[in-house]
Amino acid sequence: MGCTNVKAAASNEFAVSGSSASESSLHTVAQSRRDSGVGASPLTTAYGYIGPAEEVLQLVRVSRALTEISTARLSMMMTRAWRALLCSDRGGARAPTEELAFSLGDLPFDERCQKRWEIAILQAGSMVLRDDCAGALPLVISAMRHCLDESLANIARTICRYAYWKLGDLEQSMSVGIATASVPPTHLQKIATVLDLSLVAAVEMDQLRFSSSRVLADDAINLCEAGEGLALSAATLSGAIIGQLLYEEGSIDEAYGWLSQRLAQIRNSGSIESAVRAYPTLAKIAASRGERDAARLLLEEAEALGWRHGWTRLVAASLDGQIALLVERRAIRAANILLARLAALDHANGSAPNRGGGWISRYVVSARARVGVVSRASVSDVSALRQLHHEAVCRHDLYLAVQVSVRLIDALLAIGEQQDAACMLLRTLNLGADVGLHQTFVDSGPRVGKLMRQIHRGDFPGNAEARELLPYLRRLLPRPRGVPGFHGVKATCRLKVRGGTLSERECTILILMSQGMSNKQIARRLCITAETVKSHAKKLFVKLAAKNRTEAVARATHQGLIQASGAKLE
């Protein structure tokens, strides 16, 4: 009988310990052992050990407590890691992901597997923030295949698209699905949507689709501003893109104001992509105004930021910009010193090719050619630029191709190849005319500027393409004094009126209003949204003390800002 009781109690113990029984059932087992006279062995009693049922009960209690502590700690760490990643906190995103993998032991198997994929997505995002796209790609591709959470899958797709794009595989980038939002969208899905809009806006700009790029970037910023609890740092890339677009269309003051307002946010929580776009653009604007010291300080700040975060691509962009400033001043010795530093950076980066995706080598080629055209131009510089241009076209990075074309035209002129330079300039102008590219040609340097004037003058009479580009060239070249019409949308940066100062963009919109264009027509013409046109129009009305567009045009005509017949933008 006693043996039967022992067996029954033992079988009950086994059943309870191998199942998810409640604590009360364990108490019942323990009590039944006492009632049946089945207790601990003499050895365990002698040493103060508790019986098996009580031991199971205590183990379950401890296990549950540890699981609760581990789960709470894991949840807190995951939240901290996501917050750091979504706010582009380079250091904060890296530290938690290195600890998270050690906190999964007490989770159920299925949940543990999903958490591992979530950690992989976090690690990939952290690598992308450090400009290590090649290292992030395998992680995020595996996570995309196995992650069941749609919000996390959206983030993974965005990271994957970005990594492919920066590594030069635009076709693969576009083949990855975009973020899909549920109804209502979760916080992560909103973030994924903002990042996707910013990414596609960057791709569109690089393919010289300025109009769609501006619309997408505006949408990303509007979504951030409207989203409750949505970090504005998620849209720093879109802000930098809009600043670049304003600069390229010739709205210098507006671009400078736009980027200056966002520079602190880009510095503190922006990604490398936003910094690489914002700092050089601001430096170019400062240099075009003759503020070379301000331009140098901006580039030095960018270099320091790059070293701080390990962003060698930003360091290279800063050195390239500083070399351009020195070349403009004919400080060739100082430029060569920086060029040597840039070449050393490229050599060091050769041991870690994942970082920068070959961008540092491109900066070296561009900077070397820039120095060469004022000191000792060579055919090798021209060949290197041709190769760089070919690579940019193959990558579908037409914006980079235009930048390289301008450097190549300058180098061709420096070695006396004027005919080749003219042919390439005409092709590049034709490409820029379709999208309204402006400032790249204006800042192209004296040799390229002289060639543009020769084409405008008709020095290439047999070229029909040159005749078709004359209206576009007139917008790029400085307007001679005494030309009737609007008093310098491009020639002067701002116009003084009684209610304040009109920006270049406001002046342009005023002209188009005088021609009877609607807000939608103006938006299409200027590659901006209709809401942006309305915003500028409201500011115009305040500055001109006008109630509507008709009164604004009348007051502008009375003050001599536009012709009575309505000025025309060339």
C-alpha positions in Angstrom: 0.0 0.0 0.0 2.8 2.3 0.9 4.5 1.5 -2.3 1.4 2.2 -4.2 1.1 5.6 -2.5 4.7 6.4 -3.3 4.2 5.6 -6.9 1.0 7.6 -7.1 2.6 10.6 -5.5 5.7 10.3 -7.7 3.5 10.1 -10.9 1.6 13.2 -9.7 4.8 15.0 -9.1 6.1 14.1 -12.6 2.8 15.3 -14.1 2.8 18.5 -12.3 6.5 19.3 -12.9 6.2 18.6 -16.6 3.1 20.7 -17.1 2.0 24.3 -16.4 0.1 23.4 -13.2 -0.9 26.2 -10.8 0.8 26.7 -7.5 -2.3 25.5 -5.6 -2.1 22.1 -7.4 1.6 21.8 -6.2 0.5 22.6 -2.7 -2.0 19.8 -3.0 0.7 17.3 -4.1 2.9 18.3 -1.3 0.1 17.9 1.2 -0.8 14.5 -0.2 2.8 13.4 0.3 2.7 14.4 3.9 -0.7 12.8 4.5 0.4 9.5 2.9 3.6 9.5 4.9 5.8 9.9 1.9 8.4 12.5 2.8 12.0 13.3 2.0 14.6 10.7 2.3 16.6 10.4 5.5 19.6 12.0 3.8 17.8 15.0 2.5 16.0 15.4 5.9 19.3 15.2 7.7 20.8 18.0 5.6 17.6 20.1 5.8 16.5 19.6 2.1 12.9 20.1 1.3 10.8 17.4 -0.4 10.6 17.1 -4.2 7.1 18.7 -4.5 8.1 21.7 -2.4 11.3 21.9 -4.5 9.3 22.0 -7.7 7.0 24.6 -6.3 9.9 26.9 -5.3 11.6 26.3 -8.7 8.5 27.3 -10.5 8.2 30.5 -8.4 11.8 31.4 -9.0 11.5 30.6 -12.7 8.4 32.8 -13.0 10.0 35.6 -11.1 13.2 35.4 -13.3 11.1 35.2 -16.4 9.1 38.3 -15.4 12.3 40.2 -14.6 13.9 39.0 -17.8 10.9 39.9 -19.9 10.5 43.3 -18.3 14.2 44.0 -18.7 14.2 42.8 -22.3 11.1 44.9 -23.1 12.8 48.0 -21.6 16.0 47.3 -23.6 14.1 46.8 -26.9 12.2 50.0 -26.4 15.5 51.9 -25.7 17.1 50.4 -28.8 14.2 51.2 -31.1 14.0 54.7 -29.7 17.7 55.2 -30.4 17.4 53.8 -33.9 14.4 55.7 -34.9 15.9 58.9 -33.6 19.2 58.1 -35.5 21.1 57.9 -32.3 24.3 56.4 -33.6 25.8 55.3 -30.3 22.5 54.6 -28.5 21.3 52.2 -31.2 24.5 50.2 -31.1 24.9 49.5 -27.3 21.5 47.9 -26.6 21.6 45.5 -29.5 24.9 44.0 -28.2 23.2 43.2 -24.9 19.8 42.0 -26.1 20.9 38.6 -27.5 22.0 37.6 -23.9 18.5 38.3 -22.5 16.4 35.8 -24.5 17.1 32.5 -22.6 14.0 32.4 -20.5 11.5 33.1 -23.4 9.5 30.4 -25.1 11.2 29.1 -28.2 8.9 30.7 -30.8 9.0 34.1 -29.1 12.8 33.8 -28.7 13.2 33.2 -32.4 11.1 36.3 -33.3 13.0 38.4 -30.8 16.2 37.3 -32.5 15.0 38.5 -35.8 13.9 41.8 -34.3 17.4 42.2 -32.8 18.8 41.4 -36.2 16.8 44.3 -37.7 18.0 46.6 -35.0 21.6 45.6 -35.6 21.2 46.1 -39.4 19.7 49.6 -38.7 22.5 50.4 -36.4 25.0 49.4 -39.1 23.3 51.5 -41.7 23.6 54.5 -39.4 27.3 53.8 -39.3 27.4 53.7 -43.1 28.1 49.9 -43.1 25.4 49.0 -45.7 27.2 45.9 -47.0 27.4 44.5 -43.4 23.7 45.3 -42.8 22.4 43.7 -45.9 22.7 39.9 -45.0 21.2 40.5 -41.6 18.2 42.4 -42.8 17.5 40.0 -45.8 17.4 37.0 -43.3 15.1 39.0 -41.0 12.7 39.9 -43.8 12.3 36.2 -44.6 11.5 35.0 -41.1 10.0 38.0 -39.3 6.2 37.6 -38.7 5.5 41.1 -37.3 4.4 43.3 -40.2 5.6 46.5 -38.5 9.1 45.0 -38.1 9.0 43.7 -41.7 8.3 47.2 -42.9 11.4 48.6 -41.1 13.4 45.7 -42.5 12.3 46.4 -46.1 13.2 50.1 -45.7 16.7 49.2 -44.4 17.1 46.7 -47.2 16.1 49.2 -49.9 18.4 51.8 -48.5 21.4 49.4 -48.3 20.9 48.2 -51.9 20.6 51.9 -53.1 23.8 53.0 -51.4 25.7 50.0 -52.7 24.7 51.0 -56.2 22.1 48.3 -57.0 19.1 50.5 -57.8 17.2 47.7 -59.5 17.4 45.5 -56.4 16.4 48.4 -54.2 13.3 49.1 -56.3 12.4 45.4 -56.3 12.1 45.3 -52.5 8.5 45.9 -51.4 7.6 49.3 -49.8 6.1 49.7 -46.4 2.5 48.6 -46.1 0.4 50.2 -43.4 -2.4 48.6 -41.4 -5.5 50.4 -40.3 -4.8 52.1 -38.0 -1.1 52.2 -38.6 1.2 51.4 -35.7 4.0 53.8 -34.6 6.6 51.7 -36.2 4.6 51.6 -39.5 4.4 55.4 -39.4 8.2 55.6 -39.0 8.7 53.1 -41.8 6.4 55.2 -44.1 8.4 58.3 -43.3 11.7 56.6 -43.9 10.4 55.0 -47.2 9.2 58.4 -48.4 12.5 60.0 -47.6 14.4 57.1 -49.3 12.4 57.3 -52.5 12.7 61.1 -52.5 16.5 60.7 -52.4 16.4 58.1 -55.2 14.2 60.4 -57.3 16.5 63.3 -56.8 19.5 61.3 -57.8 17.7 60.4 -61.0 17.0 64.1 -61.7 13.2 63.7 -61.0 13.1 66.9 -59.0 9.3 67.3 -59.0 8.4 63.9 -57.6 11.4 64.1 -55.2 10.0 67.4 -53.7 6.5 66.0 -53.4 7.7 62.9 -51.6 10.0 64.8 -49.3 7.2 67.2 -48.4 4.9 64.3 -47.7 7.5 62.8 -45.3 7.9 66.0 -43.4 4.1 66.6 -43.2 3.6 63.1 -41.9 6.1 63.7 -39.2 4.6 67.0 -38.2 1.1 65.6 -38.1 2.0 62.3 -36.4 1.5 62.3 -32.7 4.8 61.3 -31.0 6.5 60.9 -34.3 10.2 62.1 -34.0 11.0 64.8 -36.5 14.5 63.4 -36.7 13.0 60.6 -38.8 12.5 63.2 -41.6 16.0 64.9 -41.4 16.9 63.2 -44.8 13.8 64.7 -46.4 14.7 68.1 -45.0 18.2 67.9 -46.4 16.8 66.8 -49.8 14.4 69.8 -50.0 17.4 72.1 -49.1 19.4 70.6 -52.0 16.4 71.0 -54.4 16.0 74.6 -53.5 19.7 75.2 -54.0 19.7 73.5 -57.4 16.8 75.5 -58.7 18.6 78.7 -57.7 16.6 79.7 -54.6 19.8 80.3 -52.6 18.3 82.3 -49.7 15.5 79.9 -49.2 17.8 76.9 -49.3 20.1 78.5 -46.8 17.3 79.4 -44.4 15.7 76.0 -44.8 18.9 74.0 -44.1 20.2 76.4 -41.3 17.0 75.8 -39.3 17.5 72.1 -39.5 21.3 71.9 -39.1 21.2 71.4 -35.3 18.8 68.5 -35.7 20.9 67.0 -38.4 24.0 67.4 -36.3 22.4 65.8 -33.2 20.1 63.1 -34.6 20.4 63.0 -38.3 21.7 60.2 -40.4 24.9 60.3 -42.4 22.9 60.8 -45.6 21.3 63.9 -44.3 24.6 65.3 -43.1 26.4 64.5 -46.4 23.7 66.5 -48.3 23.2 69.4 -45.9 26.7 70.5 -44.9 28.3 70.7 -48.4 25.2 72.5 -49.7 25.3 75.1 -47.0 29.1 75.6 -47.6 28.5 76.1 -51.3 25.9 78.8 -50.6 28.2 80.5 -48.1 31.0 80.4 -50.7 28.8 81.8 -53.4 28.0 84.8 -51.2 31.7 85.4 -50.6 31.6 84.1 -47.0 34.5 81.8 -47.4 35.3 81.7 -43.7 31.8 80.6 -42.9 32.0 77.9 -45.6 35.3 76.6 -44.2 33.9 76.5 -40.7 30.8 74.5 -41.9 33.1 72.0 -43.7 35.4 71.7 -40.6 32.3 71.0 -38.4 31.2 68.3 -40.9 34.7 66.8 -40.8 34.6 66.7 -37.0 31.1 65.2 -37.0 32.3 62.5 -39.4 35.3 61.5 -37.3 33.2 61.5 -34.2 30.7 58.9 -35.6 33.1 57.1 -37.9 31.4 58.5 -41.1 34.4 58.4 -43.4 32.2 59.4 -46.3 31.2 62.6 -44.6 34.9 63.3 -43.8 35.8 62.8 -47.5 33.0 65.1 -48.6 34.2 67.8 -46.2 37.8 67.5 -47.4 36.7 67.7 -51.0 34.7 70.9 -50.2 37.7 72.4 -48.3 40.0 71.6 -51.3 37.5 73.4 -53.6 37.7 76.5 -51.4 41.5 76.4 -51.5 41.6 75.9 -55.2 39.4 78.9 -55.7 41.9 81.0 -53.7 44.7 79.4 -55.7 46.2 78.1 -52.4 47.5 75.0 -54.3 50.0 73.9 -51.6 47.4 73.8 -48.9 45.0 72.0 -51.3 47.6 69.4 -52.0 48.1 68.8 -48.3 44.3 68.1 -47.9 44.4 66.0 -51.1 47.1 63.8 -49.5 44.9 63.4 -46.4 42.0 62.4 -48.6 44.0 59.9 -50.5 45.3 58.4 -47.2 41.7 58.1 -46.0 40.8 56.3 -49.2 43.8 54.0 -48.8 42.8 53.2 -45.2 39.2 52.7 -46.3 40.4 50.0 -48.7 40.8 47.6 -45.7 37.1 48.2 -44.9 35.4 48.5 -48.3 32.0 48.1 -46.7 32.1 51.7 -45.4 31.2 54.4 -47.9 30.5 52.1 -50.8 33.4 53.5 -52.9 32.4 57.1 -52.4 35.7 58.1 -50.9 37.5 57.1 -54.2 35.1 59.3 -56.1 35.9 62.2 -53.9 39.6 61.6 -54.5 39.1 61.6 -58.3 37.1 64.8 -58.2 39.4 66.6 -55.8 42.5 65.5 -57.8 41.1 66.8 -61.0 40.0 70.1 -59.3 43.6 70.7 -58.2 45.0 69.6 -61.5 43.1 72.1 -63.7 44.8 75.0 -61.9 48.2 73.5 -61.5 49.0 70.8 -63.9 46.1 69.3 -65.9 46.7 65.8 -67.2 45.1 63.3 -69.4 45.0 60.8 -66.5 42.6 63.1 -64.6 40.4 63.3 -67.6 40.4 59.5 -68.0 39.6 59.0 -64.3 36.7 61.5 -64.5 35.3 59.7 -67.6 35.4 56.4 -65.7 33.6 58.0 -62.7 31.0 59.5 -65.0 30.4 56.1 -66.6 30.0 54.5 -63.2 27.5 57.1 -62.1 25.4 56.6 -65.3 25.5 52.8 -64.7 24.3 53.3 -61.2 21.4 55.5 -62.5 22.8 58.3 -60.3 22.2 61.1 -62.9 22.7 63.9 -60.3 26.2 62.6 -59.6 26.8 62.2 -63.3 26.0 65.9 -63.9 28.4 66.9 -61.1 31.1 64.8 -62.6 30.3 66.1 -66.1 31.0 69.7 -65.0 34.4 68.6 -63.5 35.2 66.7 -66.7 34.3 69.7 -68.9 36.6 71.9 -66.8 39.4 69.3 -67.1 38.9 69.0 -70.9 39.1 72.8 -71.3 42.3 72.8 -69.1 44.1 70.5 -71.5 42.8 72.3 -74.6 40.0 69.9 -75.7 37.4 72.6 -76.3 35.4 70.8 -78.9 35.0 67.7 -76.7 34.2 70.0 -73.8 31.5 71.9 -75.8 29.8 68.6 -76.9 29.7 67.3 -73.4 28.4 70.6 -72.0 25.6 70.6 -74.5 24.6 67.1 -73.5 24.8 68.0 -69.8 22.8 71.2 -70.4 20.2 69.3 -72.3 19.8 66.9 -69.3 19.7 69.8 -66.8 17.1 71.8 -68.8 14.5 69.1 -68.5 14.5 69.4 -64.7 15.5 73.1 -64.2 18.9 72.4 -62.8 20.5 75.8 -62.1 23.1 76.2 -59.5 25.4 73.4 -60.5 26.1 75.2 -63.8 26.2 78.7 -62.1 28.9 77.4 -59.7 30.8 75.5 -62.4 33.8 77.9 -62.5 35.2 80.5 -64.9 36.2 78.2 -67.8 32.8 76.4 -68.0 31.0 79.7 -67.6 33.0 81.2 -70.5 32.1 78.2 -72.7 28.4 78.6 -71.8 28.6 82.3 -72.9 30.3 81.2 -76.2 27.4 78.8 -76.9 24.9 81.5 -76.0 26.7 83.9 -78.3 26.3 81.4 -81.2 30.0 80.4 -81.6 28.7 76.9 -82.5 26.2 77.9 -85.3 25.9 74.5 -86.9 24.6 72.9 -83.7 20.7 72.8 -83.6 20.9 71.6 -80.0 22.7 74.8 -79.0 19.9 76.9 -80.4 17.2 75.0 -78.5 19.1 75.6 -75.3 19.3 79.4 -75.6 16.4 80.2 -73.3 17.8 77.9 -70.7 21.3 79.4 -71.0 19.8 82.9 -70.6 18.5 81.8 -67.2 21.9 80.5 -66.2 24.1 83.4 -67.3 24.1 86.7 -65.4 21.6 89.2 -66.8 23.3 92.3 -68.2 22.3 95.6 -66.7 19.5 97.5 -68.4 17.5 94.5 -69.6 13.8 95.3 -69.2 11.5 93.0 -67.3 11.7 91.7 -63.8 14.5 93.2 -61.8 16.5 90.1 -61.2 15.0 87.0 -59.7 18.4 85.4 -60.3 20.6 88.4 -60.5 19.7 89.8 -57.0 19.0 87.5 -54.1 16.3 89.6 -52.4 14.0 92.6 -53.0 13.1 95.1 -50.4 9.4 96.0 -50.1 7.6 98.0 -47.4 6.4 95.0 -45.5 9.7 93.2 -45.5 12.0 91.4 -47.9 10.8 89.1 -50.7 12.8 85.9 -51.2 13.8 84.6 -54.6 11.0 82.1 -54.5 8.4 84.7 -53.5 9.6 86.9 -56.4 9.3 84.0 -58.8 5.8 83.2 -57.6 4.8 86.8 -58.0 5.9 86.8 -61.6 4.0 83.7 -62.4 0.9 85.1 -60.6 1.2 88.2 -62.9 1.0 85.8 -65.9 -2.3 84.5 -64.6 -1.1 81.0 -63.5 -3.1 79.2 -60.9 -1.5 77.7 -57.7 -1.4 74.2 -59.3 0.2 75.5 -62.5 2.8 77.4 -60.4 3.5 74.3 -58.3 4.1 72.2 -61.5 6.3 74.9 -62.9 8.5 75.2 -59.8 8.4 71.5 -58.8 6.8 72.2 -55.5 3.4 71.4 -53.9 0.3 73.6 -54.2 0.3 73.9 -50.4 3.8 75.4 -50.6 2.7 77.9 -53.2 -0.2 78.9 -50.9 2.2 79.4 -48.0 4.4 81.6 -50.1 1.4 83.5 -51.4 0.2 84.3 -47.9 3.6 85.7 -47.1 3.5 87.8 -50.3 0.2 89.2 -49.4 1.4 90.2 -45.9 4.6 91.8 -47.2 2.8 93.7 -50.0 -0.2 94.6 -47.8 -2.5 92.9 -50.3 -5.7 91.1 -49.8 -5.5 88.8 -52.8 -3.2 87.9 -55.8 -4.7 90.6 -58.0 -4.0 93.3 -55.5 -0.5 91.8 -54.9 0.3 92.0 -58.6 -1.0 95.5 -58.8 1.1 96.7 -55.9 4.2 94.9 -57.2 3.7 96.6 -60.6 3.2 100.0 -58.9 6.5 99.5 -57.0 8.3 98.6 -60.2 9.0 95.0 -59.2 7.3 93.7 -62.4 6.3 95.1 -65.7 2.7 96.3 -66.2 2.3 93.7 -69.0 3.5 90.9 -66.7 7.1 89.9 -66.5 8.2 86.6 -68.0 10.6 84.2 -66.6 13.1 83.2 -69.1 
